[in-house]
Amino acid sequence: MIFPIIEIFVKLGRTQLLQLTNYRRVDTCPAFLTPDRKRAVFLASADPLGTNPHGNCQLFSIGVHGGVPRQITHLDPGFPVLNPGCYLSSGIGYGLFRAITQDPVTSTIVFNTTMDALKLGPGAIAGADQMFAIRPDGSGLRQLTETPTGAHLPNSVVRVGPFAYSGESAVQAF
């Protein structure tokens, strides 16, 4: 299957579109505009700053008038991931099942990942989808949940979670 290249654009005024990325990858995904509408937050496995050499799925932001992107997360399992990194279960979210939002009061970004984002090591709950919070500048990363990978219940039911976040919708159009 061939996937299309995805780039991030922002609409300025009624008719002008400005291209913010040129990563030529299939897994660059928009997340949201910041509440002040000055920055676009998005996912990518690109390495535009030389700080993502393994091509892991990361959260980035960039000014709506272009410029140098800011890498918000620095998730790294220590080995290269397969392309496309943001569509793998070890990325941020998974495919179309992503929980990425920004708290409108604190500006904290909330996201889910199966990666050991805090680098807790072997004692961490590996492979379990956890919720994290981080400031827009990439500081203050903290884990919000401690969900096991799943519990097998009678009748072949598998329970995972539960967790939820009451922020605004994770999907917002630019």
C-alpha positions, 0 to 999 in steps of 0.5 A, spaced: 500 500 500 502 506 498 501 512 503 501 519 501 506 524 503 503 529 509 505 536 510 502 541 515 499 547 512 495 553 516 490 558 513 492 565 513 486 569 512 480 567 507 485 564 501 492 564 503 495 557 505 502 557 508 506 550 508 509 549 515 513 543 514 516 539 508 518 533 511 516 528 505 513 523 510 507 519 510 506 520 518 506 528 519 499 529 523 496 535 525 494 536 532 491 543 534 493 550 534 495 553 541 489 557 544 493 564 542 493 561 535 500 563 534 503 555 534 501 549 530 502 543 534 503 536 530 506 529 530 512 527 526 517 522 526 522 527 522 529 529 524 529 537 522 533 539 528 538 533 529 535 531 535 530 525 533 536 521 530 532 514 531 526 517 527 521 516 533 514 519 533 515 526 537 510 532 538 513 538 535 510 545 534 512 551 529 509 558 529 503 559 524 508 564 520 513 558 519 520 558 522 524 553 526 520 548 529 520 546 536 521 539 538 516 538 544 517 531 546 524 527 546 521 520 546 527 515 544 527 507 546 534 507 544 534 504 537 531 506 530 524 505 529 520 502 522 518 508 518 512 510 519 514 512 526 507 515 528 503 510 525 506 504 529 504 502 536 510 505 539 509 512 537 504 517 540 497 515 540 496 509 535 494 510 527 487 514 528 486 512 535 490 518 538 489 522 545 492 529 544 489 535 546 491 542 550 488 544 556 485 551 555 487 553 562 494 551 563 496 550 556 499 543 558 499 538 552 496 531 554 498 525 550 498 518 550 504 513 548 506 506 549 513 508 550 517 509 556 517 516 556 520 517 563 525 512 562 523 508 568 527 502 565 525 495 566 520 496 572 516 500 568 509 498 565 512 496 558 507 496 552 502 499 556 498 505 553 499 511 558 497 518 558 502 524 559 502 531 560 508 536 558 508 543 557 509 547 550 516 548 551 517 541 552 519 541 560 515 538 566 513 531 563 509 527 567 505 521 567 498 521 569 496 514 568 499 507 570 495 502 566 497 495 565 497 492 558 491 489 559 487 484 564 484 477 561 477 476 564 472 471 563 469 470 556 475 472 553 474 479 554 480 483 555 480 490 559 485 495 558 484 502 562 480 506 563 483 513 562 480 519 560 481 526 559 476 532 560 480 537 555 477 539 549 477 535 543 484 532 541 482 533 533 481 540 531 482 543 524 488 548 522 
